[in-house]
Amino acid sequence: MSPINSPLKTTASAVPPQGADNTLSNAHGFGAALILLLAAAVMTGCAASGGTKVRVIDGGVKVRMVKGGGKTRRNAPYKQAPAALRVDPTLKPYTVAGHTYYPIPSAHGFEQTGIASWYGRDFHGKKTSNGETYDMHAMTAAHKTLPMNTMLLVKNLDNGREAVVRVNDRGPFVRGRIIDLSYAAAKKLGYAAKGTARVRITALAEAERRPAAKPATIRLKRHPDFDSGEFFIQIGAFRSKKNAARLKDRMLSWGRKAVVRKGELAGRPIYRVQVRAGKSLKKARHLERALEHAGFPGAFVIAR
């Protein structure tokens, strides 16, 4: 770790149809005016017989207008799902324990490519970061930042195999690796013997069928905001508690709040120094790069 000489600073109006004349000729004035009046009556719901149903587009959302007894009420059985919850019909569904999942649209989801490792017997039966008991034979994973219980599609880019896992732990605590899979998941992906593999991970969301909609539709259930959380930047890990405390105090002298978290590695205690980075992953990434340039090349973002 190189020395630092200075503290860190981070820096709807109506429009005539295309091609139509803007004026009405005397010969056709009465007919055109009648058409305009009828259109206005339909749109406002002021002139139609009881029971008439009209679908209109209102701000991009389909609305059913039901007219009867001189009153108009608005229902929304045709309301379109928000972009983040729409299911692309070309995507392959994944079924786990009777639940169906689809990749979240890329603009609202999470996708990452990098190196995956796995962890097994040394951690089997111990507590994970969310309080569960780690089971090396279950399809789970440790990720640095994704919300707990996020479902992930993991694809081995070397052999094309896929597996669906659930995030229930934090890690890997190594820069350059994006995910730690259980032994069972690594075995399914075909890299348990090798130890690591190049993978692409994609966040999934559970799908729900809405038969009441016309036509019946499938949409995604609401999923977490992947940019939101409680983030830290890990800048060092020590066997010595005193050395960890020294680095923490150094960060405090720079005006950066830091904590020391005790963990275990190879059966021995390890003390990790982590700098608070706020509640936005995007902003945490900026601080990560700043700390790299300030002399901590191994810095990486980790969520609580």
BAMAR-6157 format. One record per atom (N, C-alpha, C): x negated, z negated, y negated; residue in one letter. Coordinates in steps of 0.1 Angstrom, whole numbers, plus 5000, padded with zeros to 4 digits. Example, Ala and Ser with C-alpha at 12.3 -4.5 7.8 and 13.67 -1.06 7.14 Angstrom:
486849225057A 487749225045A 486849225033A 487249295022S 486349295011S 487149215000S 
//
This chain:
499150005012M 500050005000M 499150004988M 499250104979S 498450114967S 498850014957S 497949974948P 498249874937P 499149944927P 499949864920I 500749914909I 500249854896I 500049934886N 499549874873N 500649844863N 501849904865S 502949884855S 504249864862S 505149794856P 506549774862P 507249904864P 508149904873L 508950024877L 510050044867L 510250164862K 511350204854K 512050324859K 513350314861T 514150434866T 515150484855T 514450554857T 515250624847T 516650684853T 552252464809A 552352594817A 553452664811A 552752744805S 553752814797S 554152934805S 555352994801A 555853114808A 555053234804A 554653324814V 553853444811V 554553554817V 554753664810P 555453784815P 554653834827P 555353894837P 554753954849P 553754064844P 552654084852Q 551654184848Q 552354324848Q 552054394837G 552554534836G 553954534830G 554554424827A 555954424821A 555854434806A 556854504800D 556954514786D 557354374780D 556754334769N 557154214763N 558454214755N 559054334754T 560354344747T 561354394756T 562654364753L 563754414761L 564454534754L 564654644761S 565354754754S 566754724753S 567454784743N 568854764741N 569654794754N 569154894761A 569954944773A 569954844784A 568754774785H 568654684796H 568654534792H 568854514780G 568754374774G 569654274781G 570954314783F 571854224789F 571454184803F 571054284812G 570654264825G 569454174826G 568454204818A 567154124819A 567453984814A 568253964804A 568553834799A 569253754810A 570253814817L 570953754828L 569953704839L 569053784842I 568053754853I 567253624848I 566853624835L 566053514830L 566853384830L 568153394827L 568953284827L 569153224841L 569353314851L 569553264865L 568253204870L 567053254866A 565853204871A 565653064865A 565953044852A 565852914846A 566852814852A 567952864856A 568952774862A 568452724875A 567852814883V 567252774896V 566152674894V 565252694885M 564052614884M 564452474878M 565452464870T 565752334864T 566852264872T 567452324881G 568452264890G 569752234882G 569952314871C 571152284863C 572352374866C 572052484874A 573152574877A 573052634891A 573452554900A 573552604914A 574552524921A 575152574932S 576252514939S 575652394947S 576452294950G 575952184958G 575452224971G 574352154976G 573752174989G 572652284988G 572452354977T 571452454977T 570052384977T 569152444985K 567752394986K 566752494982K 565952464973V 564952554967V 563552494969V 562552574974R 561252534974R 560452594962R 559752514955V 559052564944V 557652504945V 556652564938I 555352514938I 555152444924I 554852314925D 554752234913D 553352174913D 552452234905G 551052184904G 550352194917G 550652294925G 549952314938G 550552234949G 551552154947V 552152084958V 553552134960V 553952154973K 555252204976K 556252094975K 557352114968V 558352014965V 559752074969V 560551994976R 561852034979R 562851984969R 563652064963M 564552024953M 565952044959M 566751934959V 568051934965V 569051914954V 569952004953K 570952004942K 572351974947K 573051884941G 574351854945G 575051754936G 576351764933G 577051674924G 576451674910G 575851794906G 575351804892G 574051724890G 573451674901K 572151594900K 571051664908K 569851644905T 568751704912T 567751594916T 567451584929R 566451484933R 565251564940R 564151494939R 562951564944R 562451484956R 562251554967N 561551494979N 560251564981N 559451504990A 558151574992A 557751585007A 558651635016P 558251655030P 557251765031P 557051855021Y 556251965022Y 554851945015Y 554651815010K 553451785003K 552251815011K 551251885005Q 550051925012Q 549051805012Q 548351795023A 547351695024A 546251715014A 545651615008P 544451625000P 543351705007P 542451765000A 541451845006A 540551765016A 540351645013A 539551555021A 540151525035A 541551555036L 542251515048L 542751635055L 542451755051R 542951875057R 542051905070R 542751955080V 542051995092V 541852145093V 540652185094D 540352335095D 540752375110D 541652465111P 542152495125P 541152565133P 539952605127T 538952675135T 537952575141T 538152445137L 537152345142L 537652295156L 536652255164K 536852195177K 537252055176K 538352005182P 538651865182P 537851785193P 537651655190Y 536951575200Y 537851455203Y 538051425216T 538951325220T 538151205227T 538351085222V 537650965227V 538750855229V 538850805241A 539750695244A 541150735239A 541650855241G 542950895237G 543150925222G 542050915214H 542150945200H 541451075197H 542051165189T 541451295185T 540851285172T 539651345171Y 538851345159Y 538351485155Y 538251505142Y 537751635137Y 536651605127Y 535751705125P 534751685114P 535451685101P 534951595092I 535551585079I 535051705070I 535951765062P 535451875054P 534151845047P 533251935046S 531851905042S 531751855028S 532651895019A 532551845005A 532951705004A 533651645014H 534051505014H 533451425025H 532751485034G 532251425045G 530751385045G 530051385056F 528651345057F 528051425068F 526951485065E 526151565075E 524651535073E 523951525083Q 522451495082Q 521751545093Q 520551605091T 519751655101T 518351585101T 517851555113G 516551485114G 516351435128G 515451335129I 515051285142I 515851165146I 516251165159A 517051055165A 516150985175A 516250855176S 515550775186S 516650705194S 516250615203W 517250535210W 516750395213W 517550305215Y 517150165218Y 518050115229Y 517350035238G 518049995250G 517849855255G 517149835265R 517049705272R 516649585264R 515649605255D 515149495246D 516249435237D 517249515234F 518349475225F 519649445232F 519749485245H 520949475253H 521449325253H 522749305249G 523249175249G 523049095236G 522349155227K 522049085214K 523149135204K 523249055193K 524249095183K 523849215174K 524749295171T 524549415162T 524849365148T 524549455139S 524749425125S 526249385121S 527149445129N 528549415125N 529149295134N 528249225141G 528649115149G 529049135163G 529049265168E 529349295182E 528149265190E 528349265203T 527249245213T 526849385217T 525549415215Y 525049545219Y 525149575233Y 525649695237D 525749735251D 525049875252D 523949875258M 523149995259M 523850105267M 524950065274H 525650165282H 526950215275H 527150175263A 528350225255A 527850335245A 528750405240M 528450525232M 528450475217M 527350415213T 527250355199T 525950405193T 525850365180A 524650415172A 524350315161A 523150315157A 522750245145A 522350345134A 522950325122H 522650425111H 522250335099H 521450395090K 521050315078K 522150285068K 522950385066T 523950375054T 525350395057T 525750465068L 527150495071L 527950365073L 529250365068P 530050245071P 530250215086P 530350085089M 530550045102M 531750115108M 531750145121N 532850205128N 533050355125N 532150415117T 532250555115T 532050625128T 532850725131M 532650805143M 531750925140M 530850955148L 529851065145L 529751165157L 529651285153L 529351395163L 527851415162L 527151395173V 525651415173V 525351535182V 524651625176K 524251745184K 522751755185K 522251765198N 520851785200N 520451925197N 519751945187L 519352085183L 518452155192L 517852085201D 516852145211D 517552195223D 518652135227N 519352185239N 520852215237N 521352185225G 522752215223G 523852115228G 523352015234R 524351905239R 524851825228R 526151775230E 526851705220E 527351565225E 527451475216A 528051345220A 528751285208A 529751205210V 530451135200V 530150985201V 529750925190V 529350785190V 529950715179V 529950575179R 530550495169R 529450405163R 529350405149V 528350325143V 528750175143V 527850095149N 528149945149N 526849865146N 525849935141D 524549865139D 523749935127D 522749865122R 521949915112R 520549955118R 519950065112G 518650115117G 518750265117G 517650325122P 516450265126P 515550235114P 514850125115F 514050075103F 512750145103F 512750275103V 511550355103V 511950475094V 511050505084R 511250625076R 511050745085R 511850845083G 511750975090G 512650985102G 513350875106R 514350885116R 515650855110R 516650925114I 517950915108I 518950835116I 518750825129I 519750745137I 519150695150I 519550575154D 519150515167D 520350515176D 520350585187L 521450595196L 521250495208L 522350455214S 522350375226S 521650455237S 521250385247Y 520650455259Y 521650555265Y 522950515266A 523950605272A 524050735264A 524050725251A 524250845242A 522950935243A 521750865243A 520550945244A 520451015258A 520950955268K 520951015281K 521951135282K 523051115275K 524051235275K 523451345267K 522751325257L 522151425249L 520851485255L 520351415266G 519251475273G 517851445267G 517751335260Y 516351305255Y 515951155258Y 516651085267A 516250955270A 514850935275A 514451035283A 513051025288A 512051065278A 512351155269K 511451195258K 511251095247K 512351025244G 512350925234G 512950965220G 512751085216T 513251135203T 513751275205T 514551315195A 515051455195A 515451495181A 515451625179R 516051675166R 517551685167R 518251625158V 519751625159V 520351655145V 521651695146R 522451705134R 523651605137R 523951525127I 525051425128I 526051465118I 527351455122T 528451495114T 529551385115T 529951335103A 531051235103A 532351295108A 533051215116L 534451255121L 535451165115L 536651215115A 537851135111A 538951155121A 539751045124E 540751065134E 541951145128E 542451225137A 543551315133A 544951255136A 545951285129E 547251235132E 548251355130E 549151365140R 550151475140R 551451425132R 551951515123R 553051485115R 554251575119R 554951545129P 556051625134P 557151645125P 557351555115A 558451565106A 558251675096A 557051715094A 556751815084A 557151955090A 557552045081K 558052175085K 557052285079K 556252345087P 556052325102P 555252195104P 555352155117A 554552035121A 553052055118A 552451955112T 551051965108T 550151855114T 548851885115I 547851785118I 547051765106I 546751635103R 545951605092R 545051485095R 543951465088L 543051355090L 543651225084L 543351115091K 543650985085K 542550965074K 542950875065R 541950845054R 540750785060R 539550825054H 538250775059H 537450725047H 536450645050P 535650585039P 535050685029P 534750635017D 533850705008D 532450685012D 531750785016F 530350765022F 529350735011F 529750754998D 528850724987D 528950574983D 529950504988S 530250374983S 529750264993S 529150154989G 528650054997G 527849954990G 527149874997E 526149784991E 524749824996E 523949884988F 522749944992F 521449874987F 520449884996F 519149824993F 518049934996F 516849914991I 515749994994I 514749905001I 514449935014Q 513349865021Q 512049915017Q 511149825012I 509849865008I 508649805016I 509049715025G 507949665033G 508549575044G 507749555055A 508049475066A 506849395071A 506949265072F 505749185075F 505949085086F 504949055094R 504948945104R 504848815096R 504148815085S 503948695077S 505048675067S 505748565068K 506748535058K 506248515044K 505048465043K 504348445030K 504148585023K 503648675031N 503348815025N 504648875020N 505748855028A 507048915024A 507448845011A 507348715010A 507748644998A 506948684986A 505648714988R 504748764977R 505248894971R 505648984980L 506149114976L 507449104969L 508349014974K 509648994967K 509448944953K 508448844951D 508248794938D 507648904929D 506848994934R 506349104926R 507449194921R 508449214929M 509649294925M 510449214914M 510549084916L 511249004906L 510549014892L 509249014892S 508449024880S 508649164873S 509049264881W 509349394875W 510749404870W 511549294872G 512949304868G 513849354879G 513349364891R 514149414903R 514549304912R 515749284915K 516249184924K 515849224938K 515349134946A 514949174960A 515249054969A 515349084982V 515648984992V 514749005004V 514548895011V 513748905024V 514748875035V 514848965044R 515748955056R 514848935068R 515248835076K 514548815089K 515148895100K 514348955107G 514749035119G 513849005131G 513949085141E 513149065153E 512649205158E 511449205162L 510849335167L 509849295178L 510049355189A 509249325201A 509249175205A 510349115202G 510448965206G 509848875196G 509348925185R 508748835175R 509448855161R 509448755153P 510048765139P 509448865131P 510248935122I 509649025112I 510449005100I 509849015088Y 510448985075Y 510449115067Y 511649165064R 511849285057R 512149265042R 511449325033V 511649315019V 512449425014V 513649395008Q 514549495004Q 514949474989Q 514949584982V 515249584967V 516749624966V 517449544958R 518849584955R 518949714948R 519949804953A 520049934947A 521449964942A 522349874942G 523749894937G 524649944948G 525850004943K 526950034952K 527150184953K 526250264949S 526350414950S 525150464958S 525450534969L 524350594977L 523550694969L 524250774960K 523550874952K 522450804943K 522950694937K 521950624928K 520850554936K 521250504948A 520250444956A 519150544960A 519550664962R 518550774965R 517550794954R 518050784941H 517150794930H 516150684929H 516650564932L 515650444932L 514650464943L 515150514955E 514250534966E 513050624962E 513350734955R 512350824951R 511450764941R 511950684932A 511150614922A 510150514928A 510650444938L 509750354945L 508650424953L 509050534958E 508050614965E 506850654956E 507250694944H 506250734934H 505450614928H 506050494930A 505450374924A 504550314934A 504350374946G 503350324955G 503950274968G 505150304971F 505850264984F 506350384992F 505350464997P 505750585004P 506650575016P 506750455022G 507550425033G 508950375030G 509350375016A 510650325012A 511750405018A 512850335021F 514050405026F 515350325022F 516450395021V 517750325018V 518350265030V 518850145029I 519550075039I 520850015034I 521950015041A 523149955036A 523249815043A 524049735036R 524249595042R 525249605053R 
//
